[in-house]
Amino acid sequence: MTVWLVLGVPLLVMVFAWFMERVETRLRHLNVQEEDVEEFLEQAKPDEVRALYGHGIGRALELFSIRRRRPRRGRDQQQQEKKPVAGRN
């Protein structure tokens, strides 16, 4: 019985350490800043919240940053697009 403990425990610890190294490597690549998460939670749209739920914070922040980089259309520009052009039916 002692032989199994002497061989099994170090082997188990090595497997656990290897597993935790893989987890740490994945977490290290996320690089999520606290400010980004706070801003996301304050301003997220429904599709971004769905991405957070379904795919995790990385994908949700990616969608959020894409939306922030897009130029915002002004209210005047939106109203001009809605107005019918005179002479067209």
N, C-alpha and C positions, 0 to 999 in steps of 0.2 A: 504494500500500500504506500509506503514511504517513497518508493521509487517513482510511482505515478505522480505524486505530489512534486517531487524534485524535478521531474521532466515536464510535467504538465503546466505548472504555474509559470515558469519562465516563458514557455511557449505561448501560453495564453496572454501574458503581458506583452510579448513581442507582437502578436497579432493585433491586440488592442491598440498598441502604439502606431502600428502601420495604418490601421483604420483611421485613427484620429489625425494622422498626418495628411491623409487624403481629404478628410473633412476640412482641415485647416487650409489646405491649398485652395479648395473651392471657395471658402469664405474670404480668403485673401484677395481673390480676383474681383470680388464685388465692389469694393472701394466706395461704399455709400457714406456720404457725409451727413451729419445730423441736420444741418441746415437744409439740405436737399429734401430730406424726409419730412421735416416740418413744413416746408413750402408745399410739398406735394399734398400732404394731408389737409392743408388749408385751401388749396385751389384745384384739387383733382376733379376731373369730369367723370361721369359714370363709366365710360369705356376704360379709363385709366384705373378706376377702382376694380373693375372686373379683371383687368390684367394683373393687378396686385393679388387678387384672390386666386386667380388661375395659374399664374406663371411666376409670381414672386416679385419682390421689390425691384429687382434689376430691370425686368421688362417694363414694369409700370413706370419707373423713372425714365426709361428710354422714351416711351410714348409721351410722357410729360415734357421732356426736354425738346422733343421734335415739335410739339405744339407751341412751346415758348419761342422757338427759333423762327417759326413762320411769321411773316409780316402780318400785322393786324390790319384788317380793313376798317377804314373809318366809317362812321355812321353816314356821312354824306355820300360816300361811294356806294354803300349798300342801298341807300334810298334812290340814287340815280339808276341803279340796275333794275329796281322795281317799277320805276315810272315808265309808262308806255311811250314809245316814240311817236310824235305827231305825224300823221299821214300814213301810218302803217295800220293795217287791219288784220 
